[in-house]
């Protein structure tokens, strides 16, 4: 079949020798800096800190492992009834994503399945960071719960205003957390 033969060629990032060398150097840094050990030592504390949020009516479950967790959001904790599509859209995208970000917590609020807040903090985090995350989550999720308790579009329509008020409330804490994480995240000395 003349003219129909293809010859696949070229490198992508996933198998390129430079990308492989960078990956190997990254693994060396993980060992040298004790990053995996930090996660092993603190994973239980991270879980326990997040589980404190189970007292909030909107938190149906906390699940995950290591430094990867999801906080399931529910409309009714007793029945584990989830939010309907419209409530989820307005609460997750209209309020939570922005409110958490503005409060200084970089995480993912997602509703592609059941609505959840997904957390995967830097692997260098310790209890002081977990406590700060829990404080931000508690205030923002409590406000989110009050928005669905009223269960009307008027309450959720006011979510943007509530989000702006929360951002002001967390001004100093949020900036401190962002600055701290950014500094520690990029402070790895590659010359060791």
C-alpha positions in Angstrom: 0.0 0.0 0.0 2.1 2.8 -1.4 1.8 6.0 0.6 0.0 4.6 3.6 2.9 3.4 5.7 3.8 5.5 8.7 6.9 5.6 10.7 6.3 6.6 14.3 9.3 8.6 15.6 10.3 11.2 18.1 10.5 11.5 21.8 7.9 12.7 24.2 8.5 13.8 27.8 7.6 10.3 29.0 10.7 8.3 28.1 12.9 11.1 26.9 16.4 10.6 28.4 16.4 14.1 30.0 13.0 13.5 31.6 14.2 10.2 32.9 17.3 11.8 34.4 15.1 14.5 36.1 12.9 11.7 37.5 15.9 9.9 38.9 17.2 13.1 40.4 13.8 13.7 42.0 13.8 10.3 43.6 17.3 10.9 45.0 16.0 14.1 46.5 13.0 12.2 48.1 15.5 9.9 49.7 18.0 12.5 50.8 15.4 14.9 52.2 13.4 12.1 53.9 10.2 13.1 52.1 8.7 9.6 52.1 9.6 9.2 55.8 7.8 12.5 56.5 4.6 11.2 54.9 4.9 7.8 56.7 5.4 9.6 60.0 2.6 12.1 59.5 -0.1 10.3 57.5 -2.0 9.2 60.6 -2.0 12.7 62.0 -3.3 14.1 58.7 -6.2 11.6 58.7 -7.0 12.3 62.3 -7.0 16.1 61.8 -9.3 15.8 58.7 -11.6 13.4 60.6 -12.3 16.3 63.1 -14.4 17.7 60.3 -16.9 14.8 60.6 -18.8 16.8 63.2 -19.9 19.2 60.4 -23.3 18.3 59.0 -22.1 18.8 55.4 -19.2 16.3 55.8 -20.4 12.8 55.0 -17.1 11.0 55.0 -13.3 11.5 55.0 -11.4 8.9 53.0 -8.0 8.4 51.5 -4.5 7.3 52.3 -1.1 9.0 52.9 -1.4 12.6 51.8 -4.3 12.0 49.4 -7.8 12.5 50.8 -11.3 13.3 49.8 -13.9 14.9 52.0 -17.4 13.8 50.8 -20.0 16.5 50.9 -23.6 15.6 51.7 -27.0 17.3 52.0 -28.2 15.1 54.8 -25.7 13.3 56.9 -28.1 10.9 58.4 -29.3 9.5 55.1 -26.0 10.4 53.2 -28.2 12.1 50.6 -25.9 13.9 48.2 -26.5 17.3 46.6 -28.5 17.4 43.4 -26.8 18.5 40.2 -27.9 22.1 40.5 -27.0 22.4 44.1 -23.7 20.8 43.5 -22.9 23.1 40.6 -23.7 26.2 42.5 -22.1 25.1 45.8 -18.9 23.5 44.4 -18.1 25.7 41.5 -20.0 28.8 42.7 -18.8 28.9 46.2 -16.4 26.3 47.5 -13.7 26.3 44.8 -13.2 30.1 45.1 -13.7 30.3 48.9 -11.1 27.7 49.7 -8.6 29.2 47.3 -9.2 32.7 48.6 -8.8 31.4 52.2 -5.4 30.1 51.3 -6.1 26.4 50.8 -5.1 25.1 47.4 -7.2 22.0 46.9 -9.8 20.7 44.4 -13.6 20.9 44.9 -15.1 18.5 42.4 -18.5 17.2 41.6 -18.0 14.8 38.7 -19.2 12.0 40.9 -20.4 12.8 44.3 -19.3 16.3 45.5 -15.9 16.1 47.3 -13.1 18.3 48.4 -9.8 16.6 47.3 -6.7 17.3 49.3 -3.1 16.4 48.3 -0.8 18.8 50.3 2.9 19.1 49.7 4.7 16.0 51.0 6.7 18.1 53.4 3.7 19.2 55.4 3.5 18.5 59.2 0.9 18.9 61.9 1.0 22.7 61.9 0.0 22.7 58.3 -2.8 20.1 58.9 -4.2 22.2 61.7 -4.2 25.3 59.4 -5.9 23.2 56.6 -8.5 22.0 59.1 -9.2 25.5 60.4 -9.8 26.8 56.8 -11.9 23.8 55.8 -14.0 24.1 59.0 -14.9 27.7 58.4 -15.6 27.4 54.7 -17.4 24.1 54.9 -19.5 25.4 57.8 -20.5 28.3 55.7 -21.2 26.0 52.7 -23.4 23.8 55.0 -25.4 26.9 56.0 -25.9 27.7 52.3 -27.5 24.3 51.6 -29.4 24.2 54.9 -31.6 27.1 53.6 -31.9 25.0 50.5 -32.9 27.8 48.2 -31.4 29.5 45.2 -31.4 32.8 47.1 -28.9 31.4 49.7 -26.6 29.9 47.1 -26.9 33.0 44.9 -25.4 34.9 47.8 -22.4 32.6 47.8 -20.2 35.0 46.0 -20.7 37.6 48.7 -20.1 35.1 51.4 -16.9 33.9 49.6 -15.6 37.5 49.5 -16.3 37.9 53.3 -14.4 34.7 54.0 -11.5 35.8 52.0 -11.2 38.9 54.2 -11.5 36.8 57.3 -8.6 34.6 56.2 -6.5 37.4 54.7 -3.4 36.9 57.0 -3.8 33.2 57.5 -4.2 32.5 53.8 -1.3 34.6 52.8 0.9 33.0 55.4 0.0 29.5 54.3 0.5 30.3 50.6 3.8 32.0 51.2 5.0 29.2 53.5 4.0 26.4 51.1 5.5 28.3 48.1 8.7 28.9 49.9 9.1 25.3 51.2 7.9 23.8 47.9 10.6 25.5 45.8 13.4 25.6 48.4 14.7 22.1 47.5 18.5 22.5 46.9 19.2 20.5 43.8 23.0 20.8 44.3 23.3 18.4 47.2 
